[in-house]
Amino acid sequence: MTIQSSAQSLPLRVPQPIARPSERGGARDFLSRLLRARLAGVGLIIIFVFTTSAIFAENVSPYSSTKTTLTNRLKPPSEKNLLGTDELGRDILSRVIYGGRVSLQVGVVSVGIALLVGVMLGLIAGYWSNSLLDNVIMRLMDALLSFPAIVLALAIVATLGASKEGEIPKSIWAIGIVTVPAYARLTRGQVLTVREREYVLAAHTVGAPDARIMLRHILPNVTAPLIVQSSLGIAGAILTEAALSFLGLGVQPPTPSWGSMLSAGRGYLDIDPWLVVGPGAAIFLTVLGFNFLGDGIRDVLDPTLRNV
């Protein structure tokens, strides 16, 4: 009886629904660890160079990207034109610099669209797993995945029509749509694990609304793999945009893009191979930089790889 009366006299303490993400330190600590990761610093430098060059193209570019000079056409690389000139006498280096605007814009914005939509769908599907809503969302994602990504992107761009000069590239929407399933499936898998954690169960116990649980207690704890996927996804989006532009479904001339420059230069490979060296190297280095960055972020955020 004494034990029972003592237990009954203890105050009831309800656990607070506080998410406890892993301790990673502040932004400065994260950046310092990222720079020590494998080749992540090299990736950051590459991305920084191409990004700043694209943003400040008017100041960095030696010439106009659209001005034609037929008397200066198909000139080999020289001190005046470091990467030579194309079939219309335009400076290739200047066009590569301006072309970075299109590729980086499409890469970043399309991944942002896919991330926003995919995370929302994956969060809903994972939180209410095995429900009708979950089945509808995931079957829709499976339907999108049943098409090859480049074929589906081609179909979407062909439906929307090629982008005109000064318009937002239509390839942004195409690439964003075809990459939504990757983020939705990744988010759902992470949510299925996190929703069984103690702090989520505590939030249910005190009657927290579903929206609050998803946004405050689950979403912050599934962001690490999404950050890695996003950095790697930008590289894939840049490649897809280059492929669409190569096929003539990207931005239209005279606006330069790396894919369209490769398409225009392929007819001169035998006599003037420098026409494709500049845009080809730009695509290669940019994709390599984002892959290096993605691998570095993965190593920093994954405790099992941190000391490898």
BASEKE-74302 format. One line per field, with one value per residue (C-alpha): residue number from 0; residue in one letter; x negated, y, z negated. Coordinates in steps of 0.2 Angstrom, whole numbers. Layout:
// residues N
n = NUM,... $
res = a,... $
c1 = X,... $
c2 = Y,... $
c3 = Z,... $
***
This chain:
// residues 308
n = 0,1,2,3,4,5,6,7,8,9,10,11,12,13,14,15,16,17,18,19,20,21,22,23,24,25,26,27,28,29,30,31,32,33,34,35,36,37,38,39,40,41,42,43,44,45,46,47,48,49,50,51,52,53,54,55,56,57,58,59,60,61,62,63,64,65,66,67,68,69,70,71,72,73,74,75,76,77,78,79,80,81,82,83,84,85,86,87,88,89,90,91,92,93,94,95,96,97,98,99,100,101,102,103,104,105,106,107,108,109,110,111,112,113,114,115,116,117,118,119,120,121,122,123,124,125,126,127,128,129,130,131,132,133,134,135,136,137,138,139,140,141,142,143,144,145,146,147,148,149,150,151,152,153,154,155,156,157,158,159,160,161,162,163,164,165,166,167,168,169,170,171,172,173,174,175,176,177,178,179,180,181,182,183,184,185,186,187,188,189,190,191,192,193,194,195,196,197,198,199,200,201,202,203,204,205,206,207,208,209,210,211,212,213,214,215,216,217,218,219,220,221,222,223,224,225,226,227,228,229,230,231,232,233,234,235,236,237,238,239,240,241,242,243,244,245,246,247,248,249,250,251,252,253,254,255,256,257,258,259,260,261,262,263,264,265,266,267,268,269,270,271,272,273,274,275,276,277,278,279,280,281,282,283,284,285,286,287,288,289,290,291,292,293,294,295,296,297,298,299,300,301,302,303,304,305,306,307 $
res = m,t,i,q,s,s,a,q,s,l,p,l,r,v,p,q,p,i,a,r,p,s,e,r,g,g,a,r,d,f,l,s,r,l,l,r,a,r,l,a,g,v,g,l,i,i,i,f,v,f,t,t,s,a,i,f,a,e,n,v,s,p,y,s,s,t,k,t,t,l,t,n,r,l,k,p,p,s,e,k,n,l,l,g,t,d,e,l,g,r,d,i,l,s,r,v,i,y,g,g,r,v,s,l,q,v,g,v,v,s,v,g,i,a,l,l,v,g,v,m,l,g,l,i,a,g,y,w,s,n,s,l,l,d,n,v,i,m,r,l,m,d,a,l,l,s,f,p,a,i,v,l,a,l,a,i,v,a,t,l,g,a,s,k,e,g,e,i,p,k,s,i,w,a,i,g,i,v,t,v,p,a,y,a,r,l,t,r,g,q,v,l,t,v,r,e,r,e,y,v,l,a,a,h,t,v,g,a,p,d,a,r,i,m,l,r,h,i,l,p,n,v,t,a,p,l,i,v,q,s,s,l,g,i,a,g,a,i,l,t,e,a,a,l,s,f,l,g,l,g,v,q,p,p,t,p,s,w,g,s,m,l,s,a,g,r,g,y,l,d,i,d,p,w,l,v,v,g,p,g,a,a,i,f,l,t,v,l,g,f,n,f,l,g,d,g,i,r,d,v,l,d,p,t,l,r,n,v $
c1 = 0,-14,-22,-5,-2,-20,-18,-1,-9,-22,-17,-13,-27,-21,-36,-38,-38,-55,-64,-82,-93,-110,-123,-133,-138,-135,-137,-156,-159,-150,-160,-176,-172,-166,-182,-192,-181,-187,-189,-174,-184,-189,-171,-166,-180,-174,-156,-161,-171,-157,-143,-152,-157,-139,-132,-145,-146,-145,-161,-170,-166,-179,-166,-148,-140,-129,-138,-143,-159,-159,-177,-183,-174,-181,-197,-208,-212,-224,-228,-213,-201,-207,-195,-193,-178,-163,-155,-148,-163,-157,-170,-168,-174,-161,-147,-153,-153,-135,-129,-133,-118,-106,-114,-115,-98,-90,-100,-96,-78,-73,-80,-71,-55,-58,-63,-48,-35,-44,-47,-29,-22,-35,-31,-12,-14,-27,-16,0,-9,2,17,26,17,0,5,11,-5,-17,-8,-9,-28,-30,-21,-33,-48,-42,-47,-65,-69,-76,-61,-48,-58,-58,-39,-36,-46,-39,-22,-26,-36,-54,-59,-60,-73,-71,-59,-61,-68,-54,-66,-66,-48,-52,-67,-58,-44,-54,-65,-51,-49,-67,-64,-47,-53,-68,-58,-45,-58,-66,-49,-45,-60,-59,-40,-44,-56,-52,-50,-37,-28,-28,-21,-6,-4,-1,11,0,8,2,-4,-15,-22,-27,-34,-43,-47,-49,-55,-70,-77,-76,-85,-102,-100,-89,-104,-115,-103,-100,-118,-120,-103,-109,-123,-111,-99,-113,-117,-99,-97,-113,-105,-88,-98,-108,-92,-86,-73,-82,-84,-84,-98,-105,-105,-120,-119,-132,-121,-117,-135,-140,-126,-132,-150,-148,-148,-165,-174,-185,-192,-188,-187,-189,-171,-166,-181,-175,-156,-161,-174,-162,-149,-162,-169,-153,-145,-162,-161,-143,-148,-163,-152,-138,-151,-159,-142,-137,-154,-151,-133,-135,-143,-149,-159,-165,-182,-184 $
c2 = 0,12,9,12,28,34,30,39,55,57,70,64,71,71,69,84,82,88,82,78,79,73,85,92,109,125,130,134,117,109,119,115,96,97,105,91,78,69,82,92,107,105,103,119,128,122,127,144,148,143,151,168,168,165,178,191,186,204,208,192,188,196,198,198,180,184,197,189,193,183,188,180,164,147,154,142,146,162,176,186,171,158,145,150,156,147,146,164,172,172,170,152,157,171,159,146,159,165,147,143,154,142,126,131,140,124,113,122,127,110,101,114,110,92,93,103,92,76,79,85,69,57,65,62,45,39,47,38,23,8,20,24,40,32,19,33,43,29,21,38,39,21,27,41,29,17,29,33,50,58,51,58,75,75,72,86,99,94,97,114,120,126,141,157,170,179,165,154,138,125,111,117,110,94,90,94,83,68,69,70,52,50,63,56,38,44,54,41,28,40,45,26,25,42,41,27,37,41,60,57,45,57,70,59,55,74,76,86,89,79,94,99,82,80,98,100,83,72,83,91,73,67,81,74,61,74,87,74,69,87,91,75,79,96,87,75,90,99,83,82,100,98,83,93,108,96,89,107,107,118,137,143,153,166,162,151,135,121,108,118,123,105,102,116,111,92,96,103,90,84,102,112,101,116,121,107,107,122,117,99,104,115,101,89,100,107,89,83,98,94,75,79,91,78,64,76,81,62,59,73,69,50,46,29,37,52,44,33 $
c3 = 0,-4,13,22,12,16,35,35,27,41,54,71,83,102,114,125,144,147,162,159,174,174,167,182,176,184,202,200,193,207,220,212,212,230,236,228,236,252,266,260,259,278,282,272,282,299,295,288,304,316,305,303,322,327,315,320,338,344,334,337,355,367,381,385,386,400,411,428,438,453,458,441,443,439,432,421,403,401,389,396,395,382,388,406,415,422,439,437,430,412,398,391,374,372,378,365,351,356,359,341,336,345,339,320,320,327,315,299,303,310,295,283,291,290,272,267,275,272,253,251,259,251,234,236,243,229,215,220,227,233,236,251,253,251,265,277,275,276,291,300,296,303,319,321,318,331,345,348,341,357,367,355,354,373,374,361,370,386,379,371,386,388,377,386,383,366,359,345,352,354,350,332,330,340,330,314,318,323,307,294,291,285,271,267,265,255,244,241,236,224,216,213,202,193,189,177,166,148,151,165,154,140,151,155,137,133,147,159,176,191,200,185,183,201,203,186,180,196,210,202,198,216,224,224,239,248,248,255,268,273,276,287,295,301,311,319,323,332,342,347,352,363,371,374,381,392,400,403,389,377,378,396,405,403,384,381,371,370,378,393,395,396,409,420,419,423,441,440,430,444,448,432,417,405,408,396,384,374,371,369,356,347,345,340,326,320,318,310,298,292,290,280,269,267,262,249,242,240,231,219,215,214,197,204,218,208,203,218 $
***
